[in-house]
Amino acid sequence: MPQRSDLSRRALKEAFARLLLTRPLAKISVREIVDEAGVARSTFYRNFEDREDFIDWLQADLVRETAARFVGGSLNEPDFTNFYRYAAANRPLMRAFLTEQHWPALENALRHQAQAHYVTLIRGSQARMPDDLLAAFLVGAHVSLFLQWLQSDPALPATQIADFHRQLGNRQILSLLK
């Protein structure tokens, strides 16, 4: 069973996402976040020092959660199914943070995590170009596909987009480089 503070943080995160759909990040106050979340202001300050601390936590939490789903349990290939299931369950939040408000710091952190994972996957599997360049290409394509899916209405089911993503993924591209 989730801890009370975990439930409060989740409520604050979801409230912040809803607010991001209506106004810019810089214009959202702690009062608006707690009112939207339906939690006491003291609950917010029990978990975070201030608004910036909340935003730092939120970014780190989203990067950690998203990267954990993408990397999955295998170092051989990204886990697109787990990633898209997580993204589908958190679609309003992801959509608000990555498309409506385009939060560059979050997108850059996600790109960095994915690129580091791809460099690990690619290392030694091809010799035509530097691993970091190929990883940057793959991550750019993945991010574009993911953002397109987030913006689509209606969205393809998580398992279907994961299958398409896998088909377009690194194995086919790497096989062309050998």
Buried (B, 14 or more C-beta within 10 A) or exposed (E): EEEEEEEBBBBBBBBBBBBBEEEEBEEBEBEBBBEBBEBEEEBBBEBBEEBEEBBBBBBEEBBEEBBBBBBBEEEEEBBBBBBBBBBBEBBBBBBBBBBBBEBEEBBEBBBEBBBBBBBEBBEEBBEEEEBEEBBBBBBEBBBEBBBEBBEEEEBBEBEEBBBBBBEBBBEEBBEEEE
